[in-house]
Amino acid sequence: MTRVRGPACMIVLLLAGAAGVGADELPTFRLIARDGRFHPETIEVPAGKRFRIEVTNQNAGPEEFESLELRKELVLAPGVTRTVVFAPLKPGSYPFFGEFHPQTARGRIVAR
């Protein structure tokens, strides 16, 4: 086993700590695709802070979470759950939709 000492050791410890802390502390908001709709249709998030949305597809077929304004796209097979991380948003409302149910699967992220 190789021992790391001195400044290199500090860099390794700092990088390991930074990677672990950031992911666990992100606020997570849950979104469910079911019956061709998103539940809830509005997700309120803190403005100016990173966050993630956990999307679960409970539809019988595929669904896609997409926000053109935020440049995010996530395709999910039936029964699949995935997360997407967002950079800090300015206060405002940001629409999203489901590509497979564009008329009914609509929602918005509201940053306050």
N, C-alpha and C positions, 0 to 999 in steps of 0.2 A: 504494500500500500504506500502511495506517495504522500508525503506530508507537504502541505502548502503553508509557507510562513511569510511574514512581513506584509508589504503592501498588496501583494497578489492575494493573500488570504482575506484581507479586508474587502477587496473588490468582489471576490467570490461570495462572501457572506452578505454584502450589500445587495448584490444581484439576486441571490436566492431569497432574501427577505422581501425585496421589492416585488418579485414575481408572485410570491405567496400572498402578500397582504392585499394587493390590488384586486385580485380576482374574488376573494372572499368577501370583501367589503362593498362590492358593487350592489346597489339596490336592484332587486329583481322583481319584475312585474310579469304576471302570468296572463297569457292570452290563449283562448281556446277557439279553434275553428270547428264549428258544429252546425249541421243542417244548412250549410252554405252561408253562414254568418260568423262574425267574430264576436266573442264574448269576453270582456266587456267591449263595447264599441268605442269607449273613450278611456284612455290610460293617462292619468296625471303623473308627471314626473318632475323632479326638482330641476329647475333651470340652472345651467352652469355646472352640472355634475354629470360624470359618466354614469351609465346605467345599462342594464340588460333587460331584454324581454325574452321570456321563455314561451315559445309557441308550441301548442299541442294540437295536432290534427285529429279530431274525432269524426271527421267526415268519412263517408264510405269510399270516397276516391281521393285523389291527390288535392293539395291546396298549396297556394303560394302566398306568403306574406311579402308585400312589396310596397315600398315608399319611394316614389321617383324623386321627391324633394330631398329626402335624406340619403338617397342612393344606397338603399338596402333591399336585398332580395333573398328570400329563403324559401326553397321548395321542400314540401314535406309529403311523404307517402302516408297513407292511412295508418293511424296509430303511432306515428312518430312524434317525438318531442325534440326540439332543437332550440338553442339560444342564439341571440344576436346582440352584440355589444354596440352601444351608441356613444359617440363623443358628446361632450357637453353641448347642450342646445341653448340657444337664446330663447327668452320667453316668447311664446307663440303657439300656434296650432299647426300640426304637421299631419297631413292625411296619409292613410295607407289603405290598401285594398288586397283582395284575393283574386289572383289572375284567373282561377278556375270558376269563380262565381262573382264576376265584376259588378253585377247589378245589386247584389245583396251583401256581399262580404266587404263592407266598408267600415272604416273607423278613423280615429285620429289620436295622435299623441299630443297632449297639452303640457307644455313646459311652463312652470310657474316659479 
